[in-house]
């Protein structure tokens, strides 16, 4: 990932993770794997885990523990009502920015 991609990802990763959780509950490794499958191959697991701690502290997710065959129980994150509200705000903001960026791109041609 180039520096520009890394910087843009910082501002959108939270929304991307919440969007994944809007589909189904998941643990950190599953979320990281889904993002990598989407093309974010250089994404470090630690980045996702740090973000999960933040969204948990902000009250956007509910957390349960699931037994693991290898090691301690895994935290499973489920998007809650507050998280869905925040995600809706994220998508509204994203749409606004995407429209303006496309407008600027078209004007620059």
N, C-alpha and C positions, 0 to 999 in steps of 0.2 A: 504494500500500500504506500502510495506517495504521501508526502507531507500534507498536500491539499486535501486528499481523501481523509487522512487521519483527523485533521482539524474539522472538517465537515461532519464526520462521524461522531465526534464529541458532542455536537449539538443535537444529534438526532437519535443516538443509540438508546436513550431512555424510552423514547416513543416506540422505537422498533421492538424493544423488549416487551413493553406493555402490549403492543399489537400481537406479539407471539402468545402472550398469556391470555389475550382476549379470546383466542381460539381454544386453548385448553391449558390446564395447569401443567407446570413443568418444573424440573429442577435445573440448576445452573448449567450442568453439562449438556442437557438436552437443548437448552436455549442457545448455548454456544455452538452446538452442532448445527442447529437450524440456521443460525446466522452464517456459519461457514458454508453450508449448502447453498445459501443465497449469494455466495461469491465473496464474502468477507473472510477470506482464508487466512489472513494475517492477524485476525482478532485473537487477543490473548485471553485465556479463561479468567485470569485475575481481574481483568477489566470488567467482565460481566458480573463476577461475584461482588466486586466493590459497588457496582451499580445496583445490584439486588439488595445489598445492605441499605443503600440510600432510599430506594423505593419502599422498602419495608419500614424504615424509620419515618418516611413521609406518610405512611398509612395507605398506600395505593394497592397493597397486596395483603392477603391473609396467608399465613405460613403454617403448614403442618409438617410433621416429621414422618418419614416412611422408612421402615427397616431396610437395611442394605446387607447384601450377602458379604460384601467386602467393606469392613470398617464401620464407622459410626452411622447412625441414621441420616438419611438425606432430607434436606429441606425441600418441600414442594411448595411452589408459589402459585397462588390463585388470585387473579385480578378481582378486586372487590368493587363496590359501587363508587367509592371515591376514586379509585384507579380508572374506572370506565369514564367517569366525568373528566378526569385529567386527560385521558387518551382522546376523547372527543375534542377537547380544546387543542390538543396537539395536532389532530388532523385538520381542524379549522385553520390553525396557524400555518400548517404545511401547505394547504391549498392556497392560501393568500400569498405566501412566499413563492410557491411554484408558478402561479399565474403572473406575478410581477417579474420574476426572473425570465420567464418565457417571453414576456412583452419586451423586456430589455434586449433579449437575444434577437428577437425579430427586428427590432428597431436598429440593431447594430449590423444587420446584413446588408 
